[in-house]
Amino acid sequence: MDAIYDFIINLIENLGNSGIILNCLLIVVESIMPILPLSLFITILFINYGYILGFLISWIFCVIGCLCSYFLFKKILKKPINNKLKTNKFYNKFLSVINKIKFSNLVLVISLPFTPAFFVNIVSGISQMSLKKFIFSIIIGKIAMILFWGYIGTSLIESIKNPIILLKISVIIILVYGISKLINKKLNLD
């Protein structure tokens, strides 16, 4: 796995300014195929482009990647999966839970840094979740997740020495959850 990381970093660095295109494409692909290290791509963008531009680029391409994955399962794979698993009790119970998930809870799950985005995208795509609910949850939830990986990736040693950084990330997650509650009141996404 280290060889893959080293290869990706060397490739991005050797491409110079056009490395940003590869980095952005890898973020999108990671949302569809979770074998790639999203935290590494976000860290590279934060290091090379600073916190603001690195965040914006990471956020935009994470959202695009999640939407691509969602549509792949919603439009192409949902029917075959449902046909194959429609008699499975666990699958049906699981889908029932996902169909009832509250918008704010979905945003909270997405904002946690170790939640597998690919799994959330699949489940959202094969469930009855509306596109509107999914889009808003991804747009809001990815903010905290990207800030986490950006800060931790660029200052891991500092984060270990200074737990204030982890506290700030926790506050951001709480703020994102609060914002999701307000947006849900306005747009009625549940």
C-alpha positions in Angstrom: 0.0 0.0 0.0 2.9 2.4 0.7 4.1 1.8 -2.9 0.7 3.0 -4.2 0.8 6.1 -2.0 4.4 6.9 -3.1 3.5 6.4 -6.7 0.5 8.7 -6.5 2.4 11.4 -4.6 5.3 11.3 -7.1 2.9 11.3 -10.1 1.1 14.4 -8.7 4.3 16.2 -7.9 5.9 15.4 -11.3 2.9 16.8 -13.1 3.4 20.2 -11.6 0.4 22.5 -11.9 -1.5 20.0 -14.0 -1.2 17.6 -11.0 -4.3 19.4 -9.6 -6.4 17.9 -12.4 -5.2 14.4 -11.5 -5.7 15.0 -7.8 -9.3 16.2 -8.4 -10.1 13.2 -10.6 -8.7 10.9 -8.0 -11.0 12.5 -5.4 -14.0 11.8 -7.7 -12.9 8.2 -8.4 -12.4 7.6 -4.7 -16.1 8.3 -4.1 -16.9 5.5 -6.5 -14.0 3.1 -5.7 -12.9 3.4 -2.1 -9.5 1.9 -2.5 -7.8 5.3 -2.9 -6.7 7.4 0.1 -9.0 10.4 0.2 -7.2 11.9 3.2 -4.0 11.9 1.2 -5.6 13.8 -1.8 -7.1 16.4 0.5 -3.9 16.9 2.4 -2.0 17.4 -0.9 -4.5 20.0 -2.0 -4.3 21.8 1.4 -0.5 21.8 1.3 -0.2 22.9 -2.3 -3.0 25.5 -2.4 -3.5 26.6 1.2 -6.5 26.1 3.5 -9.1 28.1 1.6 -8.4 27.1 -2.0 -7.4 23.5 -0.9 -10.7 23.2 1.0 -12.8 24.6 -1.8 -11.3 22.3 -4.4 -11.5 19.2 -2.1 -15.1 20.0 -1.2 -16.3 20.6 -4.7 -14.8 17.3 -6.0 -15.9 15.3 -3.0 -19.5 16.4 -3.7 -19.1 15.7 -7.4 -17.7 12.2 -6.6 -20.5 11.4 -4.2 -23.1 12.5 -6.7 -21.6 10.3 -9.4 -21.6 7.4 -7.1 -25.2 8.1 -6.0 -26.4 8.3 -9.6 -24.5 5.1 -10.5 -26.4 3.2 -7.9 -29.7 5.1 -8.3 -30.0 4.9 -12.0 -28.1 1.8 -13.0 -27.5 -0.6 -10.1 -30.5 -0.1 -7.9 -32.9 -2.4 -9.8 -30.5 -5.4 -10.1 -29.5 -5.1 -6.5 -33.1 -4.8 -5.3 -34.2 -7.7 -7.5 -31.4 -9.9 -6.1 -31.9 -9.0 -2.5 -35.6 -8.3 -2.3 -36.3 -11.5 -0.3 -33.4 -10.9 2.2 -35.0 -9.8 5.5 -31.8 -8.0 6.7 -31.6 -6.0 3.5 -35.2 -5.0 3.7 -35.0 -4.0 7.3 -31.8 -2.0 6.6 -33.4 -0.2 3.7 -36.4 0.6 5.9 -34.0 2.2 8.5 -32.2 4.2 5.7 -35.5 5.4 4.2 -36.5 6.8 7.6 -33.1 8.5 8.5 -33.5 12.1 9.5 -31.7 14.7 7.5 -29.6 16.0 10.4 -28.5 12.5 11.4 -27.5 11.8 7.8 -25.4 15.0 7.8 -23.8 14.0 11.1 -22.9 10.6 9.7 -21.4 12.1 6.6 -19.4 14.7 8.5 -17.6 12.1 10.6 -14.1 11.6 9.1 -14.0 7.9 9.3 -17.5 7.2 7.8 -17.0 5.4 4.4 -18.5 7.8 1.9 -18.7 5.1 -0.7 -21.1 3.1 1.6 -23.2 6.2 2.3 -23.4 6.8 -1.5 -24.5 3.2 -2.2 -27.1 3.1 0.5 -28.5 6.5 -0.5 -28.6 5.4 -4.1 -30.5 2.1 -3.6 -32.8 3.5 -1.0 -35.9 5.8 -1.5 -33.8 8.8 -0.4 -34.6 11.9 -2.5 -31.9 13.5 -4.5 -32.6 16.8 -2.8 -32.0 15.3 0.7 -28.8 13.5 -0.5 -27.3 16.6 -2.2 -27.9 18.9 0.8 -26.6 16.3 3.3 -23.4 15.9 1.2 -22.9 19.6 0.7 -23.1 20.3 4.4 -21.6 17.1 5.8 -18.5 17.1 3.7 -17.4 20.5 5.1 -16.4 19.0 8.5 -14.9 15.9 7.0 -12.7 17.9 4.6 -11.6 20.3 7.3 -10.7 17.4 9.5 -8.5 15.7 6.9 -7.0 19.1 5.8 -6.0 20.1 9.3 -4.9 16.7 10.5 -3.1 15.9 7.2 -1.1 19.2 7.3 -0.5 19.2 11.0 -0.7 15.7 12.4 2.2 16.1 14.8 0.8 19.5 15.9 -2.7 17.9 16.4 -1.3 15.3 18.7 0.6 17.9 20.7 -2.2 20.4 20.7 -5.6 18.8 21.3 -7.2 22.3 20.6 -7.2 21.4 16.9 -9.3 18.3 17.5 -11.6 20.4 19.7 -12.0 22.9 16.9 -12.9 20.0 14.5 -15.4 18.7 17.0 -17.0 22.2 17.2 -17.2 22.3 13.4 -19.0 19.0 13.4 -21.5 20.3 16.0 -22.0 23.5 14.0 -22.6 21.5 10.8 -25.2 19.4 12.7 -26.9 22.7 13.9 -26.8 24.1 10.4 -28.4 20.9 9.1 -31.3 21.4 11.6 -31.9 24.9 10.4 -31.8 23.9 6.7 -34.2 21.1 7.4 -36.7 23.4 8.9 -36.5 25.7 5.9 -36.5 23.0 3.2 -38.3 20.1 5.0 -35.9 17.4 3.8 -37.2 14.6 6.1 
